[in-house]
Amino acid sequence: MNQYNHLLNHFVYQSKTILGNNLIGVYLHGSAVMECLNDQKSDIDFLIVIKEDISNRQKREYMDMIVELNQYAPARGIEFSIIKEDVCYPFVYPTPFELHFSIMHLKDYLANPDTYIEKMNGIDRDLAAHVMILYYRGKTLYGKQIKEVFSEVSRKDYFDSIYKDINNAKEEIINQPMYIILNLCRVLAFKKDSLILSKQEGGKWGFENISKKYIHLISDAMIEYQGGDSIKLDEQLAKEYAEYMLNQICLLYTSDAADD
């Protein structure tokens, strides 16, 4: 992570310059704080909190700064969301955001910056997962400390946020095997043991807690995640694994609902 210190410092400096006194804080979450950042597989994840609305001119300055910094980021670039302080404490779900970017949006922004800025705001359910990780494992890069700004995300909202990433696992595991295999592990780890894990940590948890029938599948996903060879997928086994994991997750969800 040390090789990205210049990027982090410049990101904070530019955030302060562009947002001025409106800036509450800049926060780091995701693989960069969970000790599993991979240059070829990861992005660097930021949350920026502001007091009040920002202008389209400021959004354009911010986006141009991101485009410039992206060349110094890992393979999946920079991902960030700007949110307002009043949705952080108490935490609002689904969560409104003022501006969002990930590398998948780069072409859209470059093609028509003004249109991108006008449209890139709204509601993002993913933010519950980001804030939960930030609350327990994140890092303050600038401004108020995390627990001064954010309240804890409820278990219900966090689960809703992460479940949507694996809801269609039986179909998506064929096209995104590494991502789905490890995400299923960390979702089940949360439902079973209340653990907030990275993909890599989810895989390690899976070795000890999931049917031995699927150990090689998880191991191959871990190898790819860590920069090794891509998975040579047994599609039948992968679909079976996805169904098994979804059933386990749903059983625990039903049990939790009955207890409530």
C-alpha positions in Angstrom: 0.0 0.0 0.0 3.0 2.3 0.6 3.4 2.8 -3.2 0.1 4.6 -3.2 0.9 7.1 -0.5 1.5 9.9 -3.1 -1.9 9.2 -4.6 -3.6 9.3 -1.2 -1.8 12.5 -0.2 -2.7 14.2 -3.5 -6.3 13.0 -3.3 -6.7 14.6 0.2 -4.9 17.8 -0.9 -7.1 18.3 -4.0 -10.3 17.4 -2.0 -9.4 20.2 0.5 -8.6 22.6 -2.3 -11.8 21.9 -4.4 -14.3 21.5 -1.5 -12.9 24.0 1.0 -14.8 24.5 4.2 -17.6 22.3 2.9 -15.4 19.2 3.4 -16.1 17.2 6.6 -13.7 14.3 5.9 -12.0 12.0 3.5 -12.1 8.3 4.3 -10.5 5.1 3.0 -12.2 1.7 2.9 -12.2 -1.5 1.0 -9.1 -3.7 0.2 -6.7 -0.8 0.9 -7.6 -1.0 4.6 -8.2 -4.8 4.8 -4.6 -5.7 3.9 -5.6 -7.5 0.6 -5.0 -4.8 -2.0 -3.9 -6.4 -5.3 -2.4 -4.2 -8.0 -4.0 -6.3 -10.7 -7.4 -6.9 -9.1 -8.2 -4.0 -6.8 -9.4 -0.5 -6.7 -8.8 2.2 -4.1 -12.0 3.1 -2.4 -12.8 6.6 -0.9 -15.8 8.1 0.8 -15.9 11.9 1.0 -18.4 13.6 3.4 -19.5 17.2 2.9 -21.8 19.6 4.8 -23.8 21.1 1.9 -24.6 20.7 -1.8 -21.7 21.2 -4.2 -21.9 23.0 -7.5 -21.5 21.3 -10.9 -18.3 23.3 -11.4 -16.9 21.7 -8.3 -18.0 18.3 -9.4 -16.3 18.9 -12.8 -13.0 19.9 -11.0 -13.3 16.9 -8.8 -13.8 14.5 -11.7 -11.0 16.0 -13.7 -8.7 15.4 -10.6 -9.9 11.8 -10.4 -9.2 11.2 -14.1 -5.6 12.5 -13.6 -5.0 10.4 -10.5 -6.4 7.3 -12.0 -3.3 6.6 -13.9 -1.4 6.1 -10.6 -4.0 3.7 -9.1 -4.2 -0.1 -9.2 -5.7 -1.8 -12.3 -9.3 -1.1 -11.3 -8.6 2.5 -10.6 -10.2 4.9 -8.0 -13.8 4.5 -6.8 -15.4 7.2 -4.7 -18.7 8.5 -3.5 -19.4 12.0 -2.1 -22.2 12.0 0.5 -23.7 14.6 2.8 -23.1 14.6 6.5 -26.8 14.5 7.3 -27.2 11.0 5.8 -24.3 9.6 7.9 -25.6 10.0 11.4 -28.1 8.4 11.8 -27.2 6.4 8.7 -29.8 6.7 6.0 -30.6 3.6 3.9 -30.9 3.4 0.9 -28.3 6.2 0.9 -28.4 9.4 -1.2 -25.1 10.4 -2.9 -24.0 13.6 -4.5 -21.4 12.2 -6.9 -20.0 8.8 -7.7 -17.3 7.3 -9.9 -15.6 4.0 -10.7 -13.4 3.1 -13.6 -16.4 1.5 -15.4 -17.7 5.1 -15.8 -14.6 6.6 -17.2 -15.6 6.4 -20.9 -19.0 7.9 -20.1 -17.4 10.8 -18.3 -14.8 11.5 -20.9 -17.4 11.3 -23.7 -19.7 13.9 -22.1 -18.6 15.3 -18.7 -21.5 17.7 -18.2 -24.1 15.0 -18.8 -22.3 12.6 -16.5 -22.2 15.2 -13.7 -25.9 16.1 -14.2 -27.0 12.4 -13.9 -24.5 10.9 -11.5 -26.4 11.4 -8.2 -29.3 9.6 -6.5 -29.5 6.5 -4.3 -26.9 3.8 -3.9 -27.6 0.6 -1.8 -23.9 -0.3 -2.0 -23.1 2.5 0.4 -24.4 0.5 3.3 -21.7 -2.1 2.7 -19.0 0.6 2.2 -20.0 2.4 5.4 -20.1 -0.8 7.5 -16.5 -1.7 6.4 -15.5 1.9 7.0 -17.1 2.0 10.5 -15.2 -1.1 11.7 -12.0 -1.2 9.6 -11.7 2.1 7.7 -9.2 4.9 8.0 -9.6 8.7 8.3 -7.3 10.4 5.8 -8.5 13.9 6.7 -11.1 15.6 8.9 -13.4 14.3 11.7 -12.9 10.7 12.9 -15.1 8.0 11.5 -17.3 7.4 14.5 -17.9 11.1 14.9 -19.4 11.3 11.5 -21.0 7.8 10.9 -23.4 5.7 13.0 -23.3 2.0 12.7 -25.2 0.4 9.8 -27.9 -2.0 11.0 -27.4 -5.7 10.3 -30.6 -5.7 8.2 -29.4 -2.9 5.9 -25.9 -4.3 5.6 -27.2 -7.7 4.6 -29.6 -6.2 2.1 -26.7 -4.3 0.6 -24.4 -7.3 0.2 -27.0 -9.8 -0.7 -27.8 -8.0 -3.9 -24.3 -8.7 -5.1 -24.9 -12.5 -4.9 -28.7 -12.7 -5.5 -28.1 -14.0 -9.1 -25.0 -16.0 -8.2 -26.2 -19.2 -10.0 -26.1 -17.3 -13.3 -23.3 -14.8 -12.6 -20.8 -17.4 -11.3 -20.1 -18.5 -14.9 -19.0 -15.1 -16.0 -17.5 -13.8 -12.8 -16.4 -16.9 -11.0 -13.7 -15.5 -8.7 -15.8 -12.5 -7.6 -19.0 -14.6 -6.9 -17.2 -17.5 -5.2 -15.5 -15.3 -2.7 -18.4 -13.0 -2.2 -20.7 -15.9 -1.4 -18.1 -16.9 1.3 -18.1 -13.4 2.9 -21.9 -13.1 2.8 -22.3 -16.5 4.6 -19.6 -15.5 7.1 -21.6 -12.5 8.0 -24.9 -14.3 8.3 -23.4 -17.2 10.3 -20.7 -15.5 12.4 -21.4 -11.7 12.1 -18.0 -11.2 10.4 -17.2 -8.2 8.2 -14.7 -9.7 5.8 -12.8 -8.9 2.6 -13.0 -11.3 -0.4 -9.7 -12.8 0.6 -10.7 -13.2 4.3 -14.0 -14.7 3.1 -12.2 -17.3 1.1 -10.0 -18.2 4.2 -13.2 -18.5 6.3 -14.7 -20.7 3.6 -11.8 -23.2 3.9 -12.8 -23.9 7.5 -16.6 -23.5 7.3 -17.9 -24.8 4.0 -18.3 -28.3 2.7 -15.0 -29.8 1.7 -16.5 -30.6 -1.7 -15.9 -27.0 -2.7 -12.4 -26.4 -1.2 -10.7 -26.6 -4.6 -13.2 -24.1 -6.1 -12.5 -21.6 -3.3 -8.7 -22.3 -3.5 -8.7 -21.5 -7.2 -10.6 -18.3 -6.7 -8.1 -17.3 -4.0 -5.2 -18.0 -6.3 -6.7 -15.8 -9.0 -7.6 -13.0 -6.6 -4.0 -13.0 -5.4 -2.7 -12.5 -8.9 -2.3 -16.1 -10.0 -3.9 -18.1 -12.9 -7.5 -17.6 -13.8 -9.9 -20.2 -12.7 -10.4 -23.2 -15.0 -14.0 -23.5 -14.1 -16.0 -26.7 -13.7 -19.4 -25.1 -14.5 -21.5 -27.8 -13.1 -19.7 -27.7 -9.8 -19.7 -23.9 -9.7 -23.5 -23.8 -10.2 -23.9 -26.4 -7.5 -21.7 -24.4 -5.1 -23.7 -21.2 -5.8 -27.0 -23.1 -5.1 -25.5 -24.6 -1.9 -24.3 -21.3 -0.6 -27.5 -19.4 -1.4 -29.5 -22.1 0.4 -27.2 -21.8 3.5 -27.6 -18.0 3.4 -31.4 -18.1 3.0 -31.7 -20.7 5.8 -29.9 -18.3 8.2 -31.9 -15.3 6.9 -35.2 -17.2 7.6 -34.0 -18.2 11.1 -33.0 -14.5 11.9 -36.4 -13.3 10.6 -38.2 -15.9 12.8 -36.2 -14.7 15.9 -37.2 -11.1 15.2 
